[in-house]
Amino acid sequence: MYKVLIADDEDIICRGLVSMVSACGEMEVVAVAEDGEIALEKARECLPDLMIVDINMPFLNGLEFIEKVHVFLPDAAIIIVTGYENFEFVQKALQLGVTDYVLKPVMEDSFF
């Protein structure tokens, strides 16, 4: 069973992602965070295999979060889910080694 952390400051997005991940029998949501600092704390606690992260979050944005989490979870898969179709964000995310970059709204058939 793969452990998943979801970090997004929009409650409706978090609930939708939790629902999608929970529907997949091979994954379990072990943590949900509404900002990057909380996500970093929870990542240290539960050591997820996969993290689904928004770019635009309070206190520590998604890209900053990824830089910090790679220090102690270098092999974890990271999917960015964002409403920003910004080439600079995509480029930086790729440089940080993200697995995928998905634009909101996330549709279940395109996500898994």
C-alpha angles and dihedrals in degrees: 000000000000117000115226132197119197120199121183132131092219110087094203091054091049092050091049093049092047089052093049094047093045090054089061108083095211097058136065126192104230098171141017123193133185096204140026097254093054089045090054092051092048092047089055091050102045103024097216124208092214131029124194107199138180117221098218107059132138124264096004118026122220096261092050089047091053092051091052097042092051088066092070102017104039095156099046116117115240128197119190116214113190146149091223118098091189119148092210091056091048092048093049091046091053090049088054090053102248117175097222143353114217125185122223134277089060115210118203095228092055096041102060 
